[in-house]
Amino acid sequence: MNKPWAVVKHVSFEGPALVGTVLAERGFRYTKYLICRAFERSAAHDIGGLVVMCGPMRAP
């Protein structure tokens, strides 16, 4: 079963960019979640993988 991946992002105006492209090319569905809206996230057993994006401040 191809469970959708969860892509957690910090700000609403940014998307998964290249990560989203690679997931789609490999046939993986994904759902985007804002980190501040915890009640909307799927349970761990309902996702196929997890991607946590950095905010606009960039990763060190």
N, C-alpha and C positions, 0 to 999 in steps of 0.2 A: 504494500500500500504506500502510495506517495503522499505522505502527510505534508502539509504546507510548512515552510520554514517561517520563523518569526524574525522580522527585521526590526530591531528596536532603535529608534532614532531620538535625538535630543531636541530637535527643533522641527517645526511643521513644514518649513519651506525647503528642506533638503530631503533627497531621496537616496536610495541605495546605489545609484550610479553604476559603476562597473560591476559591483557585487551582484546587483539585480540582473544585469545583462548576462553574467556568467550563470547564475541560477536558472534563468529562463532558457538559455541555450542548452543547458543540461536537462531540461524538462522538469525542474523543480518549481512549484508554485511558492509564493511567499505572501505574507500579510505584514503590512507596516503598522507599527505601534509607536505612539509617542510615549516616552519613558514616564512622563508625568501623569499618564492616564492608566494607572495600574489595573483598574477594574476591567479594562477591555482586553487584557492579555489572555492568551490561551493557557490551559494547564500544560505542564511539562510533557505529559503523556500524549498530548494532542498535536505536538509539533515534531517535524522531522529534523530540525536543526535550528540553531540560534546564531544570529548576527547582531552584534551591538555596535552601532555606528558612533563615531566621535561627534562632538558638536562642532560649531564653526571655529572653536578655539584650537582645533587640531590636536592630534596625539603627540606626546613628547617623542 
